Amino acid sequence: MRFSDIGERSLISRITELLGGLEHDDCAVIELDVDCLVVTTDMLHRETDFPAQATPWQIGWMSAAVNLSDIAAMGAEPLGVLIAAGIPPETDLGFVEEIFRGIRDCVKAHGTEVLGGDTDAHRELTICGTALGRASRERILRRRGARPGDLLCTTGSLGGAGAGLKALKIGRTDLARRLLEPRPRVREGIALARTGAVTAMMDNSDGLALSLHDLAEAGGTGFVVEYVHIPLADEVRAIAESDEEVLDMVLSAGGDFELLFTVREDMIDDVRGACEFTVIGRAVENGIWLNRNGIRVPIPRSGYEHGSQDEIRSRVHSHR
Amino acid sequence: MRFSDIGERSLISRITELLGGLEHDDCAVIELDVDCLVVTTDMLHRETDFPAQATPWQIGWMSAAVNLSDIAAMGAEPLGVLIAAGIPPETDLGFVEEIFRGIRDCVKAHGTEVLGGDTDAHRELTICGTALGRASRERILRRRGARPGDLLCTTGSLGGAGAGLKALKIGRTDLARRLLEPRPRVREGIALARTGAVTAMMDNSDGLALSLHDLAEAGGTGFVVEYVHIPLADEVRAIAESDEEVLDMVLSAGGDFELLFTVREDMIDDVRGACEFTVIGRAVENGIWLNRNGIRVPIPRSGYEHGSQDEIRSRVHSHR
């Protein structure tokens, strides 16, 4: 059996089992004497992870942002980022330096720094970021923890990155900024953790659908999302041509990097002051549902997944 | 100007400057309230970093070992490893699982664990490991710290990995084990840090020559290595055909993963009980020298370097 037969998620399950089990959170958690350390790593490749139109600065920004978003998702304070970069030998130095300027600007914008890294020669530009953060043991937010009845919330708006993908296809680069320069919700994550009212949290980087399934699986619950409460990004309104396209951008496209979290209903007022967010639904006993015009339809476990047949066909073999 | 025009070391210098300066140690150091956290990342590629003869288990072992060696080089205790893996879609699942068994066996053998990671589809197998460790603020060992007069020491023996490279070329796989299954000196690093007598330390993974230059640069000193005191690996004795080849294996080949460290001469007895090691020379005011038959010759700054013209010619473009 090959990697392409089973996709990334199944492979991760097998590897996790082989390694003796891992917690499924956005970061690994290590308890130190005083604080908890959280740490995460993400590998990004030129062809499969960065749109062809991305500038080198945006490539750098994205590389730092995706890792900082995982730190934010734990409600942790970033301690720094490490960057390992595999760089094609023929790459212009100015291009490489722009990548690192993008990384620097992203970490600075989120109150942290580059701690170190590694560079070597590689055929395809590959950037592997690792971010570290700290959080107090009592305040750290995990994917598990939601209980039926909890309110389901999201920061910011949804679908902006998915709309950006379409924008690039039709030459509307002006509408692709959310896709190319994602803003990790670091300040919001820390503020939400401090409230003590959030029961579970993760980022929605793989799309709302997959994120809801992950959150449900970790907590042993289900979720109902109210269609009318979904905060649509302006880019979705500008570019989507049908309800189906709107839903695809929100649920499946991925790349939004908002925080998806649950709150005990009786404590929602404690969260109001922490940051801007929208209540989009509620945790239920089981199932992942979209409530639209009074009808509940199941939300399938679809979203951006590396290594699956579709992704391989459309990305790895396209050599764009 | 292109990456291939300047090589990895110069690129790192430029990036370091761009990022506002970084300490040149094997790991980044973050001071927490009680202990120091150390963290390191290394990206390895199928074609440039793993000999073609390496088994998948050995690929996994090496990926964990190179990162654990950096933790050892700081005298730190490993807290865990994260692995991001880019895997070609056509890779057999059994092969992937063997890689992760190798990773698991290596981390277990050194008293630590895999904390998390990331997998995705990538054209060339690429494994980016990140290792974390802890050390007390007073005990942590850095590259800077050697003073003229300090004794220069190494754990284990030297040249075994370089000999392994030649062994693979001539079909003597039996002599390549040190190359393919490097043993990070985790126990030794912790024990050396506890003595309080070690003034500077790093691993020699890029070869003795480059490591000496790095150690000298960090400490503002020089070093004299006594040829007769170099502990040659058995593999070097078995396979090297000339003195020149011996020196090349020891000084330039890289891949040995021993600890190179300096000790105050009056405290050498405090170090004797920590681990097995050999005194191979001494820190001096300046210059990197080999003392052989009473003649001092300079040791050039040569060693394994990614992205340099030679490496690119011989590795990236060879598609072996």
Contacts between the chains, C-beta under 8 A, distances in Angstrom:
chain1	res1	chain2	res2	distance
A	1	B	92	7.1
A	1	B	93	4.6
A	1	B	94	7.9
A	2	B	89	6.8
A	2	B	90	5.6
A	2	B	91	6.4
A	2	B	92	5.9
A	2	B	93	6.5
A	3	B	87	5.3
A	3	B	88	7.2
A	3	B	89	5.2
A	3	B	90	7.3
A	3	B	91	4.9
A	3	B	93	6.5
A	3	B	96	6.3
A	3	B	121	7.0
A	4	B	89	3.7
A	4	B	90	6.5
A	4	B	121	7.6
A	5	B	93	7.7
A	6	B	93	7.0
A	8	B	119	5.7
A	8	B	120	6.2
A	8	B	121	7.4
A	11	B	87	7.6
A	11	B	93	7.4
A	11	B	96	6.7
A	11	B	119	5.8
A	12	B	119	6.0
A	14	B	93	7.3
A	14	B	97	6.6
A	15	B	96	7.5
A	15	B	97	7.2
A	15	B	100	5.0
A	15	B	119	7.2
A	18	B	97	5.9
A	18	B	100	5.3
A	18	B	101	6.6
A	18	B	104	6.8
A	19	B	100	6.5
A	19	B	103	7.8
A	19	B	104	5.5
A	19	B	113	7.8
A	19	B	114	4.9
A	20	B	104	7.6
A	20	B	113	7.8
A	22	B	114	7.2
A	22	B	115	7.4
A	22	B	116	5.8
A	27	B	116	7.1
A	28	B	80	6.7
A	28	B	82	6.3
A	28	B	115	3.4
A	28	B	116	3.8
A	30	B	79	5.3
A	30	B	80	6.4
A	30	B	115	6.9
A	30	B	132	6.8
A	32	B	32	6.0
A	32	B	34	6.9
A	32	B	35	6.6
A	32	B	37	7.5
A	32	B	134	7.2
A	33	B	33	7.2
A	33	B	34	4.3
A	33	B	35	6.8
A	34	B	32	6.8
A	34	B	33	4.3
A	34	B	34	5.7
A	35	B	32	6.6
A	35	B	33	6.9
A	37	B	32	7.6
A	37	B	37	6.5
A	37	B	79	7.8
A	37	B	132	7.4
A	39	B	39	7.5
A	39	B	82	6.3
A	39	B	115	6.7
A	39	B	116	7.5
A	39	B	130	7.2
A	39	B	132	6.2
A	40	B	82	7.4
A	40	B	116	6.9
A	41	B	41	7.7
A	41	B	82	4.4
A	41	B	83	7.6
A	41	B	84	4.6
A	41	B	116	7.3
A	41	B	117	6.0
A	41	B	118	5.5
A	41	B	128	6.9
A	41	B	130	5.2
A	42	B	84	6.5
A	42	B	118	5.0
A	43	B	84	3.9
A	43	B	85	7.4
A	43	B	86	5.5
A	43	B	118	5.5
A	43	B	120	6.2
A	43	B	122	7.6
A	43	B	126	7.0
A	43	B	128	5.6
A	45	B	86	6.3
A	45	B	120	7.2
A	45	B	122	5.4
A	47	B	123	7.9
A	48	B	120	6.9
A	48	B	121	6.5
A	48	B	122	7.3
A	49	B	120	7.7
A	79	B	30	5.3
A	79	B	37	7.8
A	80	B	28	6.7
A	80	B	30	6.4
A	82	B	28	6.3
A	82	B	39	6.3
A	82	B	40	7.4
A	82	B	41	4.4
A	82	B	130	6.5
A	83	B	41	7.6
A	84	B	41	4.7
A	84	B	42	6.5
A	84	B	43	3.9
A	84	B	128	5.0
A	85	B	43	7.4
A	86	B	43	5.5
A	86	B	45	6.3
A	86	B	126	6.5
A	87	B	3	5.2
A	87	B	11	7.6
A	87	B	307	7.1
A	88	B	3	7.2
A	89	B	2	6.8
A	89	B	3	5.2
A	89	B	4	3.6
A	89	B	307	6.1
A	89	B	312	4.7
A	89	B	316	6.1
A	90	B	2	5.6
A	90	B	3	7.3
A	90	B	4	6.5
A	91	B	2	6.3
A	91	B	3	4.9
A	92	B	1	7.1
A	92	B	2	5.9
A	93	B	1	4.5
A	93	B	2	6.5
A	93	B	3	6.5
A	93	B	5	7.7
A	93	B	6	7.0
A	93	B	11	7.4
A	93	B	14	7.3
A	94	B	1	7.8
A	96	B	3	6.3
A	96	B	11	6.7
A	96	B	15	7.5
A	97	B	14	6.6
A	97	B	15	7.2
A	97	B	18	5.9
A	100	B	15	5.0
A	100	B	18	5.3
A	100	B	19	6.4
A	101	B	18	6.6
A	103	B	19	7.8
A	104	B	18	6.7
A	104	B	19	5.5
A	104	B	20	7.6
A	113	B	19	7.8
A	113	B	20	7.8
A	114	B	19	4.8
A	114	B	22	7.2
A	115	B	22	7.3
A	115	B	28	3.4
A	115	B	30	6.9
A	115	B	39	6.7
A	116	B	22	5.8
A	116	B	23	8.0
A	116	B	27	7.1
A	116	B	28	3.8
A	116	B	39	7.5
A	116	B	40	6.9
A	116	B	41	7.3
A	117	B	15	8.0
A	117	B	41	6.0
A	118	B	41	5.6
A	118	B	42	5.0
A	118	B	43	5.5
A	119	B	8	5.6
A	119	B	11	5.8
A	119	B	12	6.0
A	119	B	15	7.2
A	119	B	306	7.1
A	119	B	307	7.2
A	120	B	8	6.2
A	120	B	43	6.2
A	120	B	45	7.2
A	120	B	48	6.9
A	120	B	49	7.7
A	120	B	306	3.6
A	120	B	307	6.4
A	121	B	3	7.0
A	121	B	4	7.6
A	121	B	8	7.4
A	121	B	48	6.4
A	121	B	306	5.1
A	121	B	307	4.3
A	121	B	311	6.7
A	121	B	312	5.9
A	121	B	315	7.6
A	121	B	316	5.4
A	122	B	43	7.6
A	122	B	45	5.4
A	122	B	48	7.3
A	122	B	124	7.3
A	122	B	126	7.0
A	122	B	316	7.9
A	123	B	47	7.9
A	123	B	123	7.3
A	123	B	124	6.1
A	123	B	316	6.7
A	124	B	122	7.3
A	124	B	123	6.0
A	124	B	124	7.1
A	126	B	43	7.1
A	126	B	86	6.5
A	126	B	122	7.0
A	126	B	126	5.7
A	126	B	128	8.0
A	128	B	41	6.8
A	128	B	43	5.5
A	128	B	84	5.0
A	128	B	126	8.0
A	128	B	128	3.6
A	130	B	39	7.2
A	130	B	41	5.3
A	130	B	82	6.5
A	130	B	130	4.3
A	132	B	30	6.8
A	132	B	37	7.5
A	132	B	39	6.2
A	132	B	132	7.9
A	134	B	32	7.2
A	306	B	119	7.1
A	306	B	120	3.6
A	306	B	121	5.0
A	307	B	87	7.1
A	307	B	89	6.1
A	307	B	119	7.3
A	307	B	120	6.4
A	307	B	121	4.3
A	311	B	121	6.7
A	312	B	89	4.8
A	312	B	121	6.0
A	315	B	121	7.6
A	316	B	89	6.1
A	316	B	121	5.4
A	316	B	122	7.9
A	316	B	123	6.8
